[in-house]
Amino acid sequence: MSWPMVKLSEVAPAKPLKTDKYSGEDHILHITLDNIESETGSLLKRNYAPVNEAGNSTHWFNSSHVLYSKLRPYLNKVYLPDETGIGTTELVPMLPNEKVLDRRYLAYFLRSKNFVDWVTLQTAGAKMPRVSMKVFWDHEIPLPPLTEQKRIAAILDKADTIRRKRQQGIQLADDFLRAVFLDMFGDPVTNPKGWERLPLKKILDRIDSGWSPKCYNREPAKNEWGVLKLGAVTTCNFIEGESKALPSDLVPRPQLEVKKGDLLFSRKNTYNLVAACALVNSTRPKLMLSDLIFRLRINEKAKVVPAYLWALLTHSGKRKKIQGIAGGAAGSMPNISKKRLLEQLIEIPNYKLQQEFSLILAKTIVLKYNFYLGVEENEYFFNSLTQRAFRGEL
């Protein structure tokens, strides 16, 4: 079915809400990019604060808008607000013409794999890549009749619900593991069980640093060497696909190859993301550490199990304390030095208890893996369904 194609600027221009009904002391919803979950567009946190705390780089929105992140568009952050609020200017306040464009239909279009792949190529800037807004506004969206848009959005809503249920299963497994950790070891910040505390330097043999050569902007092929990106550890789960291929004219450094059982730690990132820690449960060969990632080598004589140390370092309270030691000049990303990291105190529970936790973690990983398989299948189905929807084949 052939539908007319219309520029985004014509049917959903950027139009912030203009309002004078709120005073500076009124508490209102404030949204930043960190509040929005990638892919799903869910709001991770509702932050209410006085209007006068908003700052200058903000704008107003309401439940008629679609908020689109022009910064790092590959993160796919598109939010449908359900109330009036204030957002960062990195979120474009698109206002669909409700006479011709359904905002849920627009949101699914902006989140679709085809659009995300396209818009990712339209970015500029190495550290803070933003989409070229001129190109963005000139992009055309298929525009079926409004009733058809609503029908498509309803179908995609149902498919999205199925997709999210699988993802919720993964979240429940993570929640279970956190509960088990607290039950077995207590909160490491307050240490209610009185475990002995030792500086990390008495637990580790050493900390390995990586290498960050200029790589190809793609994943390494099966037999190629590659270098990990920060995204390989940012979620505190190891993701081998977050890597770049090493150019063929560079000699690999096998001593930096990541192995099963490695404990990886991000030494540099934004304040919210620095000090992420991932345990490598499995990996393809020929992937090397980057300069932004440490490898923590546990001393064989230390009574510390890798699975326990990973769970400890990823505990929200413990991680926050470690993030607090990050330093750096104004305008630069915070960095954690080896010296300061090695001074951090680590709780040392009963060794047998740590081993029991390791077994529970292993079983949970198998459970999560099965959930991930289902998520991948649902993701493929959802992407296929979305492509068909915007081709007029539903």
KOLMI-678031 format. One record per residue (C-alpha): residue number from 1; residue in three letters; y, z, x. Coordinates in Angstrom, 2 decimals, always signed. Each point is the difference from the previous one (the first is absolute). Layout:
<rs>
k;r;Y;Z;X
NUM;ALA;Y;Z;X $
...
</rs>
This chain:
<rs>
k;r;Y;Z;X
1;MET;+0.00;+0.00;+0.00 $
2;SER;+3.40;-0.97;+1.37 $
3;TRP;+2.84;+2.49;-0.39 $
4;PRO;+3.63;-0.40;+1.03 $
5;MET;+0.90;+1.46;+3.40 $
6;VAL;+3.21;+2.04;+0.16 $
7;LYS;+1.82;+1.61;+2.94 $
8;LEU;-0.23;+3.77;+0.17 $
9;SER;+3.79;+0.20;+0.25 $
10;GLU;+0.31;-1.67;-3.42 $
11;VAL;-2.32;+2.30;-1.95 $
12;ALA;+0.00;+3.29;+1.96 $
13;PRO;+3.21;+0.36;+2.06 $
14;ALA;+0.96;+3.15;+1.87 $
15;LYS;+2.11;+2.06;-2.41 $
16;PRO;+0.30;+3.73;+0.70 $
17;LEU;+0.65;+2.22;-3.00 $
18;LYS;+3.65;+0.91;-0.54 $
19;THR;+0.38;+3.46;-1.48 $
20;ASP;+2.52;+2.83;-0.11 $
21;LYS;-1.93;+2.35;-2.28 $
22;TYR;-1.23;+2.26;+2.83 $
23;SER;+2.00;+2.53;+1.99 $
24;GLY;-0.49;+0.72;+3.68 $
25;GLU;-1.96;+3.17;-0.77 $
26;ASP;-2.47;-1.64;-2.40 $
27;HIS;-3.56;-0.17;+1.31 $
28;ILE;-1.32;-3.55;-0.10 $
29;LEU;-3.07;-1.81;+1.32 $
30;HIS;+0.50;-1.19;+3.62 $
31;ILE;-2.38;-2.66;+1.35 $
32;THR;-0.56;-1.15;+3.58 $
33;LEU;-2.60;-2.45;+1.32 $
34;ASP;-2.25;+2.89;+1.04 $
35;ASN;-0.27;+1.09;-3.64 $
36;ILE;-1.69;-3.26;-1.05 $
37;GLU;-3.68;-0.70;+0.59 $
38;SER;-0.87;-3.36;+1.53 $
39;GLU;-1.85;-2.54;-2.17 $
40;THR;-0.11;+2.12;-3.18 $
41;GLY;+3.70;+0.74;-0.43 $
42;SER;-0.79;+3.59;-0.98 $
43;LEU;+2.62;+2.66;+0.66 $
44;LEU;-1.48;+2.44;+2.49 $
45;LYS;+2.69;+2.63;-0.47 $
46;ARG;+2.80;+0.61;-2.49 $
47;ASN;+2.92;+1.37;+1.94 $
48;TYR;+2.84;+1.35;-2.16 $
49;ALA;+3.29;+0.89;+1.67 $
50;PRO;+3.72;+0.18;-0.84 $
51;VAL;+1.80;-3.33;-0.32 $
52;ASN;+2.45;+0.95;+2.76 $
53;GLU;-2.88;+0.20;+2.52 $
54;ALA;-0.84;-3.68;-0.39 $
55;GLY;+2.19;-1.38;+2.80 $
56;ASN;+1.65;-3.40;+0.23 $
57;SER;-2.98;-2.30;+0.59 $
58;THR;-1.34;+0.41;-3.52 $
59;HIS;+0.26;-1.51;-3.47 $
60;TRP;-0.85;+0.95;-3.57 $
61;PHE;-2.91;-1.37;-2.04 $
62;ASN;-1.71;+0.63;-3.34 $
63;SER;-3.17;-0.91;-1.88 $
64;SER;+1.09;-3.62;-0.39 $
65;HIS;-0.13;-0.69;+3.75 $
66;VAL;-2.70;-1.04;+2.43 $
67;LEU;+0.55;+1.54;+3.44 $
68;TYR;-1.13;-2.28;+2.83 $
69;SER;-0.19;+1.06;+3.65 $
70;LYS;+1.65;-2.57;+2.25 $
71;LEU;-0.92;+2.06;+3.11 $
72;ARG;-3.50;-0.69;+1.34 $
73;PRO;-0.96;-2.04;-3.08 $
74;TYR;-3.60;-0.19;+1.25 $
75;LEU;-0.34;+3.64;-1.14 $
76;ASN;+0.30;-1.37;-3.54 $
77;LYS;+2.16;+2.71;-1.58 $
78;VAL;+1.07;-0.97;-3.52 $
79;TYR;+0.91;+2.77;-2.43 $
80;LEU;+0.63;-0.03;-3.76 $
81;PRO;+2.29;+2.97;-0.67 $
82;ASP;-0.46;+1.94;-3.23 $
83;GLU;+3.30;+1.89;+0.13 $
84;THR;+3.52;-0.21;+1.38 $
85;GLY;+0.36;+0.80;+3.68 $
86;ILE;+1.50;-0.79;+3.39 $
87;GLY;-1.76;-2.10;+2.61 $
88;THR;+0.51;-1.05;+3.60 $
89;THR;+1.59;-3.42;+0.47 $
90;GLU;-3.23;-1.14;+1.68 $
91;LEU;-1.33;-0.13;-3.58 $
92;VAL;+1.47;-3.06;-1.73 $
93;PRO;+0.86;+0.87;-3.66 $
94;MET;-1.29;-3.16;-1.70 $
95;LEU;+1.02;-0.19;-3.66 $
96;PRO;-2.25;-2.41;-1.94 $
97;ASN;+1.59;-1.88;-2.87 $
98;GLU;-2.07;+1.60;-2.75 $
99;LYS;+0.44;-3.07;-2.22 $
100;VAL;-2.00;-2.20;+2.36 $
101;LEU;-1.78;+2.25;+2.53 $
102;ASP;-2.31;+3.00;-0.50 $
103;ARG;+0.49;+2.53;+2.79 $
104;ARG;-3.71;+0.89;+0.27 $
105;TYR;-0.77;-3.71;+0.43 $
106;LEU;+2.69;-0.17;+2.71 $
107;ALA;-1.42;+3.06;+1.77 $
108;TYR;-3.52;-1.49;+0.08 $
109;PHE;+1.42;-3.24;+1.36 $
110;LEU;+1.86;+1.82;+2.80 $
111;ARG;-3.16;+2.00;+0.85 $
112;SER;-2.30;-3.03;-0.05 $
113;LYS;-1.73;-0.87;+3.26 $
114;ASN;+1.43;-3.54;+0.07 $
115;PHE;+3.56;+1.27;-0.32 $
116;VAL;-0.48;+2.84;+2.52 $
117;ASP;-1.49;-2.43;+2.53 $
118;TRP;+2.91;-2.38;-0.51 $
119;VAL;+2.77;+2.61;+0.12 $
120;THR;-1.46;+1.58;+3.14 $
121;LEU;+0.72;-3.26;+1.81 $
122;GLN;+3.65;+0.12;-1.12 $
123;THR;+0.87;+3.17;+1.91 $
124;ALA;+2.30;+0.47;+2.98 $
125;GLY;+0.35;+2.94;+2.39 $
126;ALA;-2.61;+1.49;+2.34 $
127;LYS;+0.34;+3.75;-0.66 $
128;MET;+1.26;-0.09;-3.60 $
129;PRO;-1.12;-3.37;-1.45 $
130;ARG;+1.83;-0.98;-3.17 $
131;VAL;-0.47;-2.97;-2.24 $
132;SER;+2.71;-2.68;+0.03 $
133;MET;+1.57;+0.62;-3.41 $
134;LYS;+1.37;-3.54;-0.29 $
135;VAL;-3.52;-1.37;+0.30 $
136;PHE;-1.28;+2.75;-2.31 $
137;TRP;+2.44;-0.81;-2.79 $
138;ASP;-0.75;-3.73;+0.27 $
139;HIS;-3.73;+0.60;-0.46 $
140;GLU;-1.28;-1.23;-3.34 $
141;ILE;-2.12;+1.90;-2.48 $
142;PRO;-2.15;-1.69;-2.68 $
143;LEU;+1.55;+0.76;-3.38 $
144;PRO;-2.33;-0.30;-2.99 $
145;PRO;+1.18;+1.10;-3.47 $
146;LEU;+0.77;+3.72;-0.25 $
147;THR;-3.02;+0.67;-2.24 $
148;GLU;-2.25;-1.60;+2.62 $
149;GLN;+1.58;+2.11;+2.76 $
150;LYS;-0.73;+3.16;-1.98 $
151;ARG;-3.61;-1.13;-0.57 $
152;ILE;-0.49;-0.65;+3.72 $
153;ALA;+1.54;+3.36;+0.91 $
154;ALA;-2.33;+1.77;-2.46 $
155;ILE;-3.08;-1.67;+1.55 $
156;LEU;+1.14;+0.91;+3.51 $
157;ASP;+0.69;+3.57;-1.15 $
158;LYS;-3.67;+0.36;-1.01 $
159;ALA;-1.25;-1.53;+3.25 $
160;ASP;+2.33;+2.24;+1.97 $
161;THR;-1.33;+3.08;-1.80 $
162;ILE;-3.55;-0.86;+1.10 $
163;ARG;+1.22;-0.55;+3.57 $
164;ARG;+1.78;+3.36;+0.07 $
165;LYS;-3.05;+1.93;-1.23 $
166;ARG;-1.87;-1.02;+3.15 $
167;GLN;+2.96;+1.03;+2.11 $
168;GLN;+0.12;+3.33;-1.83 $
169;GLY;-3.62;+0.56;+1.02 $
170;ILE;+1.07;-0.26;+3.65 $
171;GLN;+2.85;+2.42;-0.64 $
172;LEU;-2.38;+2.49;-1.64 $
173;ALA;-2.27;-0.17;+3.06 $
174;ASP;+2.99;+0.77;+2.23 $
175;ASP;+1.06;+2.87;-2.26 $
176;PHE;-3.54;+1.41;+0.12 $
177;LEU;-0.02;-0.11;+3.80 $
178;ARG;+3.35;+1.81;+0.23 $
179;ALA;-1.29;+2.70;-2.37 $
180;VAL;-3.15;+0.44;+2.09 $
181;PHE;+2.07;+0.31;+3.18 $
182;LEU;+2.20;+2.72;-1.50 $
183;ASP;-3.00;+1.87;-1.39 $
184;MET;-1.83;-0.04;+3.33 $
185;PHE;+2.88;+0.55;+2.41 $
186;GLY;+3.04;+1.14;-2.00 $
187;ASP;+3.55;-1.28;+0.34 $
188;PRO;+0.55;-0.64;+3.73 $
189;VAL;+3.71;+0.77;-0.29 $
190;THR;-0.59;+3.60;-1.09 $
191;ASN;-3.51;+0.32;+1.52 $
192;PRO;-1.21;+2.58;-2.60 $
193;LYS;-3.48;+0.13;+1.57 $
194;GLY;+1.40;+1.00;+3.36 $
195;TRP;-1.56;-2.76;+2.09 $
196;GLU;+0.73;+0.00;+3.73 $
197;ARG;+2.83;-2.34;+0.97 $
198;LEU;+0.06;-2.02;+3.22 $
199;PRO;+2.47;-2.56;+1.32 $
200;LEU;-1.25;-3.57;-0.35 $
201;LYS;-0.03;-0.39;+3.79 $
202;LYS;-2.93;+2.48;+0.16 $
203;ILE;-1.98;-2.09;-2.48 $
204;LEU;+0.59;-3.50;+1.37 $
205;ASP;-1.11;-1.58;+3.26 $
206;ARG;+2.94;-2.38;-0.18 $
207;ILE;+2.16;-2.19;-2.21 $
208;ASP;-0.33;-3.77;+0.53 $
209;SER;+3.05;-2.24;-0.39 $
210;GLY;-0.26;-3.61;-1.13 $
211;TRP;+1.53;-3.38;+0.76 $
212;SER;+2.38;-2.12;-2.07 $
213;PRO;+0.14;-3.57;+1.34 $
214;LYS;+1.56;-2.76;-2.09 $
215;CYS;-2.82;-1.17;-2.26 $
216;TYR;-0.61;-2.83;-2.41 $
217;ASN;+1.21;+0.76;-3.51 $
218;ARG;-3.50;-0.03;-1.49 $
219;GLU;-3.21;+1.99;+0.00 $
220;PRO;-2.36;-0.63;+2.91 $
221;ALA;-2.95;-2.29;-0.69 $
222;LYS;-3.52;+1.40;+0.25 $
223;ASN;-0.36;-0.55;+3.76 $
224;GLU;+3.65;+0.52;+0.95 $
225;TRP;+1.60;+3.11;+1.44 $
226;GLY;+2.68;+1.63;-2.10 $
227;VAL;+2.52;+2.85;+0.07 $
228;LEU;+0.35;+2.54;-2.80 $
229;LYS;+3.19;+0.16;-2.04 $
230;LEU;+1.42;+3.29;-1.26 $
231;GLY;-1.39;-0.84;-3.42 $
232;ALA;-3.49;+0.58;+1.40 $
233;VAL;+0.60;+3.77;-0.16 $
234;THR;+3.04;+0.45;-2.28 $
235;THR;-2.07;+0.93;-3.07 $
236;CYS;-2.09;+2.48;+2.08 $
237;ASN;-2.98;-2.30;-0.59 $
238;PHE;-0.94;-2.51;+2.68 $
239;ILE;+0.65;-3.62;-1.06 $
240;GLU;-1.29;-2.45;+2.60 $
241;GLY;+1.64;-2.96;-1.76 $
242;GLU;+3.39;+1.42;+0.99 $
243;SER;-0.09;-1.74;+3.38 $
244;LYS;+1.38;-3.03;+1.79 $
245;ALA;-1.76;-2.53;+2.20 $
246;LEU;+0.52;+0.27;+3.75 $
247;PRO;+1.27;-3.28;+1.52 $
248;SER;-2.70;-1.82;+1.95 $
249;ASP;+2.07;+0.02;+3.21 $
250;LEU;+0.04;+3.82;+0.12 $
251;VAL;-2.81;+2.02;+1.56 $
252;PRO;-1.42;+2.64;-2.39 $
253;ARG;-0.29;+3.63;+1.04 $
254;PRO;-3.52;+1.14;-0.96 $
255;GLN;+0.83;+3.64;+0.78 $
256;LEU;+2.31;-0.07;-3.04 $
257;GLU;-2.67;-1.33;-2.38 $
258;VAL;-0.31;+2.11;-3.14 $
259;LYS;-3.45;+1.47;-0.63 $
260;LYS;-1.76;+1.74;-2.89 $
261;GLY;+0.88;+3.69;+0.04 $
262;ASP;+3.46;-0.48;+1.53 $
263;LEU;+2.83;+2.16;-1.32 $
264;LEU;+3.21;-2.05;-0.16 $
265;PHE;+3.50;+1.44;-0.39 $
266;SER;+3.30;-1.85;-0.65 $
267;ARG;+2.54;+1.30;+2.48 $
268;LYS;+2.95;-2.03;-1.33 $
269;ASN;+1.10;-1.04;-3.48 $
270;THR;+2.46;+1.07;-2.70 $
271;TYR;+0.19;+3.75;-0.65 $
272;ASN;-2.16;-0.33;-3.11 $
273;LEU;-2.70;-2.03;+1.77 $
274;VAL;-0.08;+1.36;+3.55 $
275;ALA;-2.94;+2.24;+1.01 $
276;ALA;-2.52;-1.87;-2.13 $
277;CYS;-3.56;+0.60;+1.21 $
278;ALA;-3.08;-2.14;-0.67 $
279;LEU;-3.66;+0.53;+0.85 $
280;VAL;-1.82;-3.24;+0.89 $
281;ASN;-3.23;+0.07;-2.02 $
282;SER;-0.81;-3.64;+0.78 $
283;THR;+1.77;-2.92;+1.65 $
284;ARG;-0.47;-3.54;+1.20 $
285;PRO;-0.02;-0.47;+3.80 $
286;LYS;+2.90;-1.18;+2.18 $
287;LEU;+2.84;+1.95;-1.64 $
288;MET;+2.36;+1.83;+2.35 $
289;LEU;+2.42;+2.90;-0.41 $
290;SER;+3.67;-0.90;-0.31 $
291;ASP;+2.70;+1.84;+1.89 $
292;LEU;+1.03;+1.75;-3.22 $
293;ILE;-3.41;+1.59;-0.52 $
294;PHE;-1.60;+2.83;+1.98 $
295;ARG;-3.75;+0.56;+0.30 $
296;LEU;-0.90;+3.71;+0.04 $
297;ARG;-3.00;+0.69;+2.26 $
298;ILE;-1.72;+3.27;-0.96 $
299;ASN;-1.51;+2.01;+2.85 $
300;GLU;-3.77;+0.12;-0.38 $
301;LYS;+0.03;+3.72;+0.77 $
302;ALA;+2.57;+0.75;-2.70 $
303;LYS;-1.51;+1.28;-3.22 $
304;VAL;+1.87;-2.55;-2.10 $
305;VAL;-1.57;-2.69;-2.19 $
306;PRO;+2.02;-3.27;-0.28 $
307;ALA;-0.30;-0.04;-3.80 $
308;TYR;+1.50;+3.48;-0.20 $
309;LEU;+2.86;-0.79;+2.39 $
310;TRP;+0.80;-3.14;-2.02 $
311;ALA;+0.07;+1.98;-3.27 $
312;LEU;+2.15;+2.68;+1.61 $
313;LEU;+2.55;-2.45;+1.42 $
314;THR;+0.26;-1.86;-3.32 $
315;HIS;+0.50;+3.17;-2.03 $
316;SER;+3.50;-0.39;-1.49 $
317;GLY;+1.33;+3.34;+1.28 $
318;LYS;-1.43;-0.42;+3.49 $
319;ARG;+1.22;-3.57;+0.28 $
320;LYS;+3.49;+1.02;-1.09 $
321;LYS;+0.15;+2.56;+2.82 $
322;ILE;-1.05;-2.64;+2.52 $
323;GLN;+2.51;-2.49;-1.40 $
324;GLY;+2.63;+2.63;+0.74 $
325;ILE;-0.50;-0.39;+3.76 $
326;ALA;+0.85;-3.72;-0.09 $
327;GLY;+3.12;-0.90;+1.93 $
328;GLY;+2.10;-3.11;+0.54 $
329;ALA;+3.53;-1.31;+0.21 $
330;ALA;+2.04;-0.60;-3.15 $
331;GLY;-0.99;-3.25;-1.64 $
332;SER;-3.39;-0.15;+1.74 $
333;MET;-3.44;+0.82;-1.37 $
334;PRO;-1.15;+3.58;+0.71 $
335;ASN;-2.46;+0.31;+2.87 $
336;ILE;-2.51;+2.75;+0.85 $
337;SER;-0.60;+0.53;+3.72 $
338;LYS;-3.40;+0.90;+1.45 $
339;LYS;+1.46;+3.14;+1.53 $
340;ARG;+1.32;+1.38;-3.29 $
341;LEU;-3.12;-1.02;-1.92 $
342;LEU;-2.28;+1.78;+2.47 $
343;GLU;+1.88;+3.27;-0.59 $
344;GLN;-0.77;+0.03;-3.74 $
345;LEU;-2.23;+2.87;-1.12 $
346;ILE;-3.31;-0.97;-1.61 $
347;GLU;-2.11;+2.29;-2.21 $
348;ILE;-3.60;+0.25;+1.26 $
349;PRO;-2.43;+0.98;-2.80 $
350;ASN;-3.69;+0.81;+0.36 $
351;TYR;-1.70;-3.01;+1.63 $
352;LYS;-2.88;-0.09;-2.50 $
353;LEU;+2.54;-0.07;-2.85 $
354;GLN;+1.71;-2.98;+1.63 $
355;GLN;-3.35;-1.80;+0.21 $
356;GLU;-0.64;+0.64;-3.70 $
357;PHE;+3.40;-1.48;-0.80 $
358;SER;-0.83;-3.04;+2.13 $
359;LEU;-3.14;-0.63;-2.10 $
360;ILE;+2.02;+0.26;-3.22 $
361;LEU;+2.56;-2.42;+1.41 $
362;ALA;-2.74;-2.51;+0.88 $
363;LYS;-1.36;+0.08;-3.57 $
364;THR;+3.51;-0.37;-1.42 $
365;ILE;+0.63;-3.02;+2.23 $
366;VAL;-3.11;-1.70;-1.43 $
367;LEU;+1.21;+0.75;-3.52 $
368;LYS;+3.46;-1.38;+0.77 $
369;TYR;-1.52;-3.11;+1.57 $
370;ASN;-1.83;-0.76;-3.25 $
371;PHE;+3.24;+0.48;-1.89 $
372;TYR;+1.76;-2.34;+2.43 $
373;LEU;-2.59;-2.71;-0.65 $
374;GLY;+0.77;+0.28;-3.70 $
375;VAL;+3.73;-0.08;+0.70 $
376;GLU;-0.37;-3.18;+2.06 $
377;GLU;-1.91;-1.67;-2.82 $
378;ASN;+2.59;+1.09;-2.56 $
379;GLU;+2.83;-1.07;+2.32 $
380;TYR;-1.51;-3.47;+0.34 $
381;PHE;-0.45;-0.25;-3.77 $
382;PHE;+3.55;+1.24;-0.65 $
383;ASN;+1.56;-2.43;+2.49 $
384;SER;-2.00;-2.88;-1.47 $
385;LEU;+1.03;+1.00;-3.51 $
386;THR;+3.66;+0.21;+1.04 $
387;GLN;-0.05;-3.44;+1.58 $
388;ARG;-1.54;-1.47;-3.13 $
389;ALA;+2.57;+1.80;-2.15 $
390;PHE;+2.96;-1.56;+1.79 $
391;ARG;-1.65;-3.42;-0.03 $
392;GLY;-0.30;+0.21;-3.79 $
393;GLU;-3.81;+0.20;+0.00 $
394;LEU;-0.55;+3.26;-1.88 $
</rs>
